[in-house]
Amino acid sequence: MAKDTFLNRKTTLNVKGRITDLSSPSVMGILNLTDDSFYSNSRISSLELALQRAETIINEGGKFIDIGAYSSRPGAIDVTERQEIDRIVPVVESITKSYPDVLISIDTFRAKVARFAIEAGAHIINDIAAGNMDEAMFQTVASLKVPYIMMHMRGTPQTMQQHTDYNHLMLDMISYFSVKVDELKNLGVNDIILDPGFGFAKTLEQNYEVLRHMSDLDILELPILAGLSRKSMIYKFLGGGPEQALNGTTTLNTIALLKGANILRVHDVKAAVECIALVTKMQQQ
């Protein structure tokens, strides 16, 4: 079974005093509050639609809702810190009021946005930059005492595809994470999740290399999030666009689970929940 490869990996999170178990894989549903996300069908433009999306994620079996208001695709429209806060906070407040048991992560690289969102009721910070785009982020995470998802990326979303030259991709990634994990733990942050960053500062071939060797990250003994949903590594190989990439997403999610993913971050929650159920069934002895 894939779980046999987990070594002594940490599989629980302390979420504001509530212990969340990740030993069985979970689904994180994406809630985009941007008007230019790469997958147009995921864009949410009102509070009412955000609540509907949250309800769908929950009803389809999602454990987490990941709310973002800054598109990280190359060439995306810049969003100010104030705009990001104004988009996120009302949605967090409404969702926590309507669905108090759901776990909300905030997809932001800005420490101030993270603080406002957590104070509004969110539970987890999901940072694509792993602190590189806001030097206050690590200290903010430590002071808020919340779980932290950090992704592997080089440069910024605008420049990342200029930074795909690695000495050894997986060793470089492990080194990158090791330094940051040590820094976070020295600040008292114990609940850390790793995201290998599919599509960020990686070529098409490098994305598949990371997926093929994703279990190498087990050496860090931390939960792993896989964000493969409808990404260009699927449709640039198979053809079409994000709208045609659901079947490819499910295929790659299956592989990610077999490689040890604890969380699947997706647009299509029901498909991911079914994927987990089937892989889990196959692994049962």
Secondary structure, DSSP 8 states (H G I E B T S, - for coil): -GGGGGTT---EEEETTEEEE-SS-EEEEEEE--SS-SSGGGB--SHHHHHHHHHHHHHTT-SEEEEE-S--STT-----HHHHHHHHHHHHHHHHHH-TTSEEEEE-S-HHHHHHHHHHT--EEEETTTTTT-TTHHHHHHHHT--EEEE---S-TTTGGG----SSHHHHHHHHHHHHHHHHHHTT---EEEE--TTSS--HHHHHHHHHTGGGGGGG---BEE--TT-HHHHHHHSS-GGG-HHHHHHHHHHHHHTT-SEEEES-HHHHHHHHHHHHHHH--
